[in-house]
Amino acid sequence: MLAIIGGSGLNQLANLEVSRRQIVRTPYGEASGPVTFGRIGDGEVAFLARHGYGHTLAPHEINYRANLWALREKGVTRILAVCTVGGIAPGLGAGALVVPDQIIDYTWGRKSTYFEGAEEPVVHVDFTHPYCGETRRMILDAAAEAGVAVADGGTYAATQGPRLETAAEIDRLERDGAHLVGMTGMPEAALARELAIPYASLALVANPAAGRGASAQAVSMEEISRVMKETMGSVRLVVERMVARHGHP
């Protein structure tokens, strides 16, 4: 079963025919909320709102371990993670959709592995390519079928938040090779890899990153809200085709 993890702007799937919602208990505490199960067209799908259904959890407060564990416990075999980001690369302006292929992790203090504690062995998972190539290709093909333009590839810089970055920090991220900046990409991707769940992301550029373009002087939260509302319809079209594609790979 495919799972959609929704980020800012995607607290629910408007085209989801809900069959049930289930709270899942995990060894790692409470997930962000109940897992919603249902159908989009002929495809079965699970949905989890990353920030909670009232968008009450800041990026550093999310229990990523519980979220991923809960999805695996309910039979999820592939994850499409939707996220909102700032655009660093010149070609990634507000409203662009990107399927990133690399990550740089700048977060700290988050519970980022299942392999810890006296009873757990030391395990080093390979993370050379942090996103599942097959899942990325499915997203790109789904977007093409839906007639939605997406950028293939890009490096996602995961920052701690919840504050936005300074212009100098964005300059540093650009020097490091980042094209996008967000706050929820890690440890979510790494935990999915530890659980051997194929995982990839669809990133919506809500604004130029700090110090860039329209954000040269300040990042406008009103503009971010407007862009998300205008672009989320395209995200839902991609999700709909992705659900169909997962059912018929």
Rosetta silent file (secondary structure, phi, psi, omega in degrees, C-alpha in Angstrom):
SEQUENCE: MLAIIGGSGLNQLANLEVSRRQIVRTPYGEASGPVTFGRIGDGEVAFLARHGYGHTLAPHEINYRANLWALREKGVTRILAVCTVGGIAPGLGAGALVVPDQIIDYTWGRKSTYFEGAEEPVVHVDFTHPYCGETRRMILDAAAEAGVAVADGGTYAATQGPRLETAAEIDRLERDGAHLVGMTGMPEAALARELAIPYASLALVANPAAGRGASAQAVSMEEISRVMKETMGSVRLVVERMVARHGHP
SCORE:     score description
SCORE:     0.000 S_00000001
   1 L     0.000  137.871  176.466    0.000    0.000    0.000 S_00000001
   2 E   -81.948  139.391  172.837    1.191    3.506   -0.839 S_00000001
   3 E  -116.568  141.548  172.223    1.325    6.122    1.918 S_00000001
   4 E  -109.178  123.072  170.663    1.254    9.873    1.449 S_00000001
   5 E   -98.917  117.106 -177.118    2.896   11.965    4.159 S_00000001
   6 E   -94.328  139.041  177.937    1.435   15.455    3.882 S_00000001
   7 L  -106.330 -153.159  178.975    3.314   18.563    4.902 S_00000001
   8 L   -57.575  130.304  179.136    2.382   22.225    5.160 S_00000001
   9 L    89.802   -9.818  179.919   -0.601   22.900    2.907 S_00000001
  10 L  -131.050   62.299  178.798   -1.562   19.229    2.594 S_00000001
  11 L   -78.500  -12.468  177.094   -3.259   18.375    5.879 S_00000001
  12 L  -155.608  160.862  175.993   -5.823   16.307    4.000 S_00000001
  13 L  -105.095  112.009 -174.264   -6.424   14.815    0.577 S_00000001
  14 L   -63.214  -29.719 -177.405   -9.540   16.358   -0.908 S_00000001
  15 L   -96.482   16.140 -179.953   -9.987   13.506   -3.378 S_00000001
  16 L   -90.106  123.323  174.034   -9.573   10.751   -0.771 S_00000001
  17 E   -87.911  100.181 -170.607  -12.602    8.528   -0.121 S_00000001
  18 E   -73.410  132.251  175.104  -11.993    7.775    3.562 S_00000001
  19 E  -104.528  -35.467  178.207  -12.742    4.277    4.814 S_00000001
  20 E  -166.389  160.003  171.975  -11.281    4.518    8.345 S_00000001
  21 E  -123.994  140.370 -174.834   -8.882    6.366   10.618 S_00000001
  22 E  -139.043  127.386  171.282   -6.701    4.515   13.065 S_00000001
  23 L   -80.257  128.520 -176.988   -4.478    5.596   15.946 S_00000001
  24 L  -112.290  120.727  176.217   -1.377    3.399   15.912 S_00000001
  25 L   -80.475  136.792 -179.729    0.552    2.756   19.112 S_00000001
  26 E  -130.509  160.447  175.341    4.302    2.468   18.592 S_00000001
  27 L   -66.168   -8.425 -174.913    7.319    1.678   20.794 S_00000001
  28 L  -111.203   13.703  177.182    8.434    5.247   20.071 S_00000001
  29 E    99.450 -159.577 -173.934    5.373    7.090   21.313 S_00000001
  30 L   -84.503  137.252  170.933    2.574    8.871   19.495 S_00000001
  31 L   -73.449  175.726 -178.171    2.582    9.566   15.796 S_00000001
  32 L   -63.022  -22.310  179.588    1.549   13.000   14.529 S_00000001
  33 L   176.384 -176.843  176.892   -2.038   11.783   14.329 S_00000001
  34 L   -67.010  150.706  173.552   -4.187    8.868   13.235 S_00000001
  35 E   -83.469  129.287  179.273   -3.426    7.188    9.933 S_00000001
  36 E   -98.812  129.543  179.744   -6.242    7.761    7.435 S_00000001
  37 E  -113.540  145.708  178.174   -7.049    4.936    5.036 S_00000001
  38 E   179.509 -159.265 -178.021   -9.117    5.163    1.900 S_00000001
  39 E  -132.169  142.771  167.658   -9.167    5.154   -1.872 S_00000001
  40 E  -118.394  110.442 -172.036   -8.325    7.610   -4.596 S_00000001
  41 L    64.395 -125.188  179.689   -9.984    6.274   -7.711 S_00000001
  42 L   -96.705    2.856 -174.451   -9.238    2.540   -7.763 S_00000001
  43 E  -102.536  137.647  176.547   -6.123    2.805   -5.626 S_00000001
  44 E   -84.746  141.354 -176.485   -5.820    2.160   -1.900 S_00000001
  45 E  -150.001  150.263  171.365   -3.791    4.702    0.034 S_00000001
  46 E  -112.057  148.314 -178.353   -2.832    5.681    3.584 S_00000001
  47 E  -133.921  136.272  176.452   -2.391    9.301    4.597 S_00000001
  48 E  -135.148  126.313  177.078   -0.590   10.880    7.550 S_00000001
  49 E   -82.346  112.612 -173.291   -0.411   14.614    8.267 S_00000001
  50 L   -58.399  -40.038 -176.301    3.205   15.220    9.299 S_00000001
  51 L   -93.942   10.328 -173.355    2.459   18.315   11.405 S_00000001
  52 L    87.638  155.832 -174.236   -0.779   16.929   12.885 S_00000001
  53 L   -72.324  -15.802  172.364   -4.216   17.531   11.447 S_00000001
  54 L  -102.282   11.597 -177.594   -4.390   20.957   13.050 S_00000001
  55 L    51.272   55.927 -175.338   -0.830   21.782   11.934 S_00000001
  56 L  -107.401   -6.607 -176.656    0.266   22.061   15.569 S_00000001
  57 L  -105.078  120.473  174.770    3.664   20.325   15.434 S_00000001
  58 L   -71.064  159.153 -175.952    6.762   22.325   14.522 S_00000001
  59 H   -52.598  -40.430 -177.856    9.386   20.474   12.443 S_00000001
  60 H   -78.125  -10.574 -179.969   11.644   19.759   15.424 S_00000001
  61 H   -94.764   -9.875 -177.021    8.683   18.509   17.494 S_00000001
  62 L   -68.537  136.531  176.593    7.534   15.835   15.041 S_00000001
  63 L   -89.676   81.370 -175.516    7.958   12.245   16.230 S_00000001
  64 H   -61.346  -38.440 -179.640    9.436   10.987   12.972 S_00000001
  65 H   -62.617  -43.722  178.970   10.226    7.551   14.399 S_00000001
  66 H   -65.539  -40.494 -179.224    6.638    6.984   15.480 S_00000001
  67 H   -59.400  -51.693 -177.395    5.298    8.231   12.144 S_00000001
  68 H   -68.109  -38.686  179.285    7.382    5.870   10.008 S_00000001
  69 H   -63.285  -43.492 -179.555    6.906    2.937   12.389 S_00000001
  70 H   -60.933  -41.942  179.766    3.134    3.410   12.385 S_00000001
  71 H   -65.138  -42.059  178.567    3.008    3.377    8.597 S_00000001
  72 H   -64.526  -40.357 -179.425    5.063    0.199    8.386 S_00000001
  73 H   -61.240  -27.876 -178.220    2.899   -1.482   11.018 S_00000001
  74 L   -95.721   15.619  170.974   -0.176   -0.806    8.889 S_00000001
  75 L    89.042   16.345  179.220    1.270   -2.443    5.804 S_00000001
  76 L   -71.478  133.032 -178.215    2.690    0.522    3.909 S_00000001
  77 L  -116.605   -4.173  177.805    5.155   -0.587    1.224 S_00000001
  78 E  -160.111  145.511 -177.398    6.030    2.755   -0.383 S_00000001
  79 E  -127.792  130.836  166.993    5.974    6.401    0.737 S_00000001
  80 E  -108.014  114.744 -178.580    5.470    9.632   -1.184 S_00000001
  81 E  -101.650  120.505  177.305    6.406   12.516    1.102 S_00000001
  82 E   -96.389  133.182 -178.461    5.042   15.939    0.193 S_00000001
  83 E  -142.740  160.101  177.000    6.936   18.914    1.612 S_00000001
  84 E  -109.980  134.864 -173.950    7.158   22.685    1.285 S_00000001
  85 E  -136.954  168.271  168.718   10.554   24.261    0.688 S_00000001
  86 E   -98.800  145.592 -179.482   12.357   27.465   -0.129 S_00000001
  87 E   -92.336  126.656  177.540   14.088   27.733   -3.486 S_00000001
  88 L  -100.847  -48.232 -179.416   17.827   28.391   -3.518 S_00000001
  89 L   -64.950  141.781 -175.038   18.756   27.580   -7.117 S_00000001
  90 L   -55.727  -34.583 -176.496   17.859   30.386   -9.562 S_00000001
  91 L   -80.911   -2.858 -175.915   15.557   28.198  -11.660 S_00000001
  92 L  -107.722   77.600 -179.794   13.441   27.073   -8.723 S_00000001
  93 L   -85.317  176.501 -179.572   11.042   29.952   -8.164 S_00000001
  94 L   -57.143  131.749  179.980    7.833   30.065   -6.147 S_00000001
  95 L    96.940  -10.019  178.309    5.357   27.481   -7.377 S_00000001
  96 L   -71.262  148.931  174.253    7.954   25.088   -8.807 S_00000001
  97 E  -114.267  136.456 -173.562    7.642   21.374   -8.033 S_00000001
  98 E  -134.351  140.628  170.306   10.795   19.326   -7.518 S_00000001
  99 E  -108.794   92.624 -174.631   11.605   15.648   -7.012 S_00000001
 100 L   -65.927  157.687  178.203   14.923   15.929   -5.123 S_00000001
 101 L  -123.969   -5.158  178.056   17.594   13.247   -5.381 S_00000001
 102 E  -142.345  161.825 -178.750   20.017   14.236   -2.610 S_00000001
 103 E  -136.503  141.879  163.107   19.957   15.544    0.984 S_00000001
 104 E  -119.846  127.622 -173.654   22.311   17.467    3.242 S_00000001
 105 E  -100.599  116.568  176.590   21.297   17.195    6.897 S_00000001
 106 L  -111.745    8.041 -178.581   21.820   20.244    9.146 S_00000001
 107 L   -76.157  164.535  178.470   19.341   19.194   11.844 S_00000001
 108 L  -150.907  150.902  174.261   20.388   18.384   15.379 S_00000001
 109 L    76.573    2.626  179.760   18.910   16.809   18.508 S_00000001
 110 L   -89.627  146.217  174.954   16.210   14.844   16.681 S_00000001
 111 L   -69.606  108.561 -164.411   15.649   11.151   17.311 S_00000001
 112 L  -118.847    7.265  179.365   17.110    9.976   14.045 S_00000001
 113 L  -152.171  152.422  171.992   17.609    6.195   14.241 S_00000001
 114 L   -89.614  -13.453 -174.881   15.926    3.015   15.405 S_00000001
 115 L   -96.683   72.424  176.128   19.301    1.430   16.109 S_00000001
 116 L  -147.884  157.529 -177.694   20.124    2.785   19.551 S_00000001
 117 L   105.199  160.427 -174.056   19.981    1.494   23.113 S_00000001
 118 L   -61.891  -28.655 -175.834   21.635   -1.370   24.945 S_00000001
 119 L   -90.409   -4.578 -175.440   19.491   -4.022   23.252 S_00000001
 120 L  -102.987  139.195  175.763   20.062   -2.803   19.692 S_00000001
 121 L   -73.255  160.018  173.840   22.996   -3.763   17.481 S_00000001
 122 L   -78.224  122.211 -178.124   25.124   -1.126   15.803 S_00000001
 123 L  -130.938  133.135  176.507   23.822   -0.819   12.231 S_00000001
 124 L  -116.492  106.240  179.966   25.026    1.496    9.466 S_00000001
 125 L   -83.666  144.646  176.200   22.514    1.726    6.611 S_00000001
 126 L   -70.422  131.847 -177.589   23.717    2.795    3.179 S_00000001
 127 L  -134.384   25.488 -179.094   22.450    6.299    2.393 S_00000001
 128 L   -54.260  -47.551  176.033   24.505    7.130   -0.698 S_00000001
 129 L  -116.548   99.170 -166.961   21.306    7.792   -2.612 S_00000001
 130 L   -69.536  -20.735  179.436   18.804    8.844    0.074 S_00000001
 131 L  -107.454  146.042  179.029   15.682    8.594   -2.083 S_00000001
 132 L   -68.567  123.163 -178.229   14.397    5.429   -3.728 S_00000001
 133 H   -62.924  -40.181  179.887   15.129    5.640   -7.462 S_00000001
 134 H   -64.532  -42.645 -179.511   12.077    3.600   -8.446 S_00000001
 135 H   -67.133  -39.278  175.644    9.759    5.766   -6.343 S_00000001
 136 H   -58.636  -45.818 -178.742   11.286    8.945   -7.781 S_00000001
 137 H   -63.667  -37.368  177.713   10.659    7.639  -11.290 S_00000001
 138 H   -62.713  -40.451  178.398    7.055    6.816  -10.383 S_00000001
 139 H   -65.231  -45.582 -179.438    6.517   10.403   -9.189 S_00000001
 140 H   -62.604  -41.726  178.537    8.073   11.849  -12.326 S_00000001
 141 H   -67.386  -38.727  178.178    5.966    9.584  -14.549 S_00000001
 142 H   -62.714  -41.270  178.820    2.836   10.420  -12.568 S_00000001
 143 H   -63.758  -42.094  178.925    3.525   14.135  -13.031 S_00000001
 144 H   -61.945  -42.852  178.345    4.011   13.650  -16.770 S_00000001
 145 H   -63.161  -34.992 -178.611    0.715   11.771  -17.012 S_00000001
 146 H   -83.447   -5.538 -178.276   -1.019   14.544  -15.065 S_00000001
 147 L    72.362   28.035 -178.385    0.498   17.247  -17.274 S_00000001
 148 L  -107.596  126.164 -179.795    2.289   18.828  -14.300 S_00000001
 149 L   -75.978  129.122  175.043    5.796   20.222  -14.779 S_00000001
 150 L  -134.810  150.552  176.138    8.332   19.024  -12.203 S_00000001
 151 E   -89.409  132.352 -178.250   12.090   19.402  -11.909 S_00000001
 152 E   -94.089  103.021  175.243   13.997   16.115  -11.858 S_00000001
 153 L   102.671  156.733 -178.593   16.679   16.228   -9.181 S_00000001
 154 L   152.547  152.557  179.561   18.069   18.667   -6.659 S_00000001
 155 E  -100.263  124.831 -178.387   19.732   18.669   -3.263 S_00000001
 156 E   -94.002  121.088  173.540   17.482   19.271   -0.264 S_00000001
 157 E   -93.377  117.614  179.764   19.078   21.020    2.722 S_00000001
 158 E   -95.262  113.053 -179.489   17.289   19.990    5.919 S_00000001
 159 L  -105.542  165.894 -171.366   17.553   22.712    8.573 S_00000001
 160 L   -72.875  -41.150 -174.863   16.451   22.645   12.184 S_00000001
 161 L    65.830 -171.462    0.263   13.805   25.368   12.265 S_00000001
 162 L   -79.368   -8.029  178.387   11.309   26.439   13.289 S_00000001
 163 L   -70.617  155.967  172.019   12.708   29.850   12.378 S_00000001
 164 L   -77.389  168.192 -172.757   13.524   30.572    8.765 S_00000001
 165 L   -82.979  160.658  170.826   17.131   30.944    7.706 S_00000001
 166 L   -81.493  162.457  177.331   19.258   34.080    7.458 S_00000001
 167 H   -61.138  -36.878  179.269   20.444   35.263    4.051 S_00000001
 168 H   -67.121  -37.497  177.109   24.006   34.318    5.049 S_00000001
 169 H   -64.086  -39.909  177.254   22.883   30.811    5.989 S_00000001
 170 H   -64.857  -39.311  175.543   21.261   30.414    2.577 S_00000001
 171 H   -57.845  -42.683  179.171   24.511   31.601    0.968 S_00000001
 172 H   -63.782  -44.488  179.641   26.305   28.884    2.909 S_00000001
 173 H   -60.700  -39.269  178.245   23.793   26.223    1.849 S_00000001
 174 H   -63.979  -42.020  177.792   24.257   27.264   -1.771 S_00000001
 175 H   -62.914  -31.941  178.501   28.043   26.961   -1.431 S_00000001
 176 H   -74.445  -11.112  178.007   27.469   23.493    0.028 S_00000001
 177 L   104.160   10.746 -178.596   25.572   22.516   -3.108 S_00000001
 178 L   -82.136  144.241  176.615   21.949   22.775   -1.920 S_00000001
 179 L  -108.815  -23.199 -176.926   19.151   23.721   -4.306 S_00000001
 180 E  -135.430  154.991  174.919   16.244   23.621   -1.836 S_00000001
 181 E  -134.543  130.818  178.061   15.834   24.254    1.865 S_00000001
 182 E  -147.491 -177.773 -173.774   13.255   22.705    4.179 S_00000001
 183 L  -122.788   -3.414 -173.122   12.861   21.525    7.760 S_00000001
 184 L  -121.473    1.912 -176.203   11.253   18.067    7.624 S_00000001
 185 L   -68.863  -24.443  177.582   13.287   16.039    5.131 S_00000001
 186 L  -130.861  142.271    8.701   15.437   14.525    7.863 S_00000001
 187 L   -89.429   15.892 -174.318   15.401   12.228    9.718 S_00000001
 188 H   -54.482  -48.477 -177.266   12.261   11.103    7.858 S_00000001
 189 H   -64.859  -40.488 -178.831   14.136    9.833    4.794 S_00000001
 190 H   -67.755  -38.821  179.152   16.789    8.040    6.850 S_00000001
 191 H   -66.589  -38.110  175.207   14.218    6.322    9.065 S_00000001
 192 H   -61.133  -40.430  178.211   12.357    5.076    6.004 S_00000001
 193 H   -64.100  -41.510  178.406   15.648    3.617    4.758 S_00000001
 194 H   -61.769  -33.569  178.917   16.242    1.894    8.113 S_00000001
 195 L   -88.094    1.926  178.924   12.792    0.312    7.828 S_00000001
 196 L    59.923   36.868  175.140   13.470   -0.626    4.183 S_00000001
 197 L  -100.910  119.805  175.807   10.429    1.331    2.944 S_00000001
 198 L   -56.308  130.338 -169.204   10.945    2.844   -0.535 S_00000001
 199 E  -142.840  135.433  172.015   10.660    6.602   -0.019 S_00000001
 200 E  -150.792  167.531 -170.500   10.824    9.713   -2.203 S_00000001
 201 E  -125.756  146.827  169.544    9.677   13.297   -1.945 S_00000001
 202 E  -116.224  113.931 -173.605    7.690   15.819   -3.957 S_00000001
 203 E  -105.684  129.977  175.775    8.757   19.314   -2.906 S_00000001
 204 E  -100.440  119.695  176.712    6.709   22.450   -3.499 S_00000001
 205 E   -78.749  109.190 -176.741    8.764   25.641   -3.665 S_00000001
 206 E   -89.027  -19.885 -176.100    6.634   28.095   -1.695 S_00000001
 207 E  -165.934  156.047  167.269    9.074   31.018   -1.800 S_00000001
 208 E   -64.750  141.794  178.737   12.563   32.087   -2.792 S_00000001
 209 L   -64.730  163.977 -175.355   14.875   31.350    0.136 S_00000001
 210 L   -51.884  132.646  178.875   16.023   34.214    2.357 S_00000001
 211 L    85.034    0.290 -177.062   18.002   36.852    0.509 S_00000001
 212 L  -113.169  136.180  170.604   16.839   35.611   -2.905 S_00000001
 213 H    50.008 -126.686 -178.261   14.466   37.351   -5.327 S_00000001
 214 H   -65.599  -13.863  178.390   11.228   38.466   -3.694 S_00000001
 215 H   -99.274   19.522 -176.554   12.674   37.361   -0.329 S_00000001
 216 L   -59.886  -39.119 -178.859   15.680   39.684   -0.616 S_00000001
 217 L  -100.343  -34.449 -179.993   14.514   41.832    2.314 S_00000001
 218 L  -165.129  153.963  175.257   12.091   39.480    4.084 S_00000001
 219 L   -89.582  124.079 -177.229   10.167   36.264    3.513 S_00000001
 220 L   -88.959  114.073  178.129    6.461   37.016    3.096 S_00000001
 221 H   -67.646  -31.975  177.665    4.251   34.508    4.924 S_00000001
 222 H   -64.663  -40.023  179.492    1.232   35.888    3.050 S_00000001
 223 H   -68.878  -38.310  176.468    2.929   35.150   -0.266 S_00000001
 224 H   -59.018  -46.110  179.705    3.850   31.640    0.897 S_00000001
 225 H   -61.053  -41.866 -179.498    0.210   30.982    1.760 S_00000001
 226 H   -64.193  -45.014 -178.553   -0.942   32.270   -1.622 S_00000001
 227 H   -64.078  -41.701  179.923    1.559   30.131   -3.550 S_00000001
 228 H   -62.551  -42.883  179.689    0.645   26.995   -1.604 S_00000001
 229 H   -63.353  -38.748 -178.018   -3.054   27.497   -2.278 S_00000001
 230 H   -73.639  -29.639 -171.932   -2.420   28.038   -5.985 S_00000001
 231 H   -99.710  -19.440 -174.099   -0.057   25.092   -6.412 S_00000001
 232 H   -62.787  -25.712  176.089   -1.556   22.437   -4.135 S_00000001
 233 H   -61.965  -39.530  176.928   -4.028   21.479   -6.871 S_00000001
 234 H   -65.858  -39.013  177.059   -1.104   20.370   -9.039 S_00000001
 235 H   -60.514  -44.118 -179.086    0.316   18.391   -6.127 S_00000001
 236 H   -64.452  -35.141  176.679   -3.010   16.586   -5.718 S_00000001
 237 H   -63.176  -42.467  178.157   -3.058   15.714   -9.427 S_00000001
 238 H   -64.638  -43.296  178.658    0.382   14.131   -9.114 S_00000001
 239 H   -59.682  -43.641 -179.228   -0.696   12.259   -5.976 S_00000001
 240 H   -60.178  -45.228  178.896   -3.786   10.930   -7.753 S_00000001
 241 H   -70.448  -32.047  177.880   -1.733    9.587  -10.645 S_00000001
 242 H   -64.546  -41.454  178.243    0.879    8.243   -8.238 S_00000001
 243 H   -61.104  -45.798  179.176   -1.782    6.228   -6.401 S_00000001
 244 H   -63.029  -40.655 -178.716   -2.992    4.778   -9.705 S_00000001
 245 H   -68.009  -36.534  178.883    0.589    4.042  -10.777 S_00000001
 246 H   -65.786  -35.065  178.612    1.411    2.272   -7.503 S_00000001
 247 H   -72.866  -23.919 -179.492   -1.596    0.035   -8.000 S_00000001
 248 L  -136.798   71.211 -174.796   -0.481   -0.732  -11.554 S_00000001
 249 L   -64.311    0.000    0.000    3.334   -0.348  -11.660 S_00000001
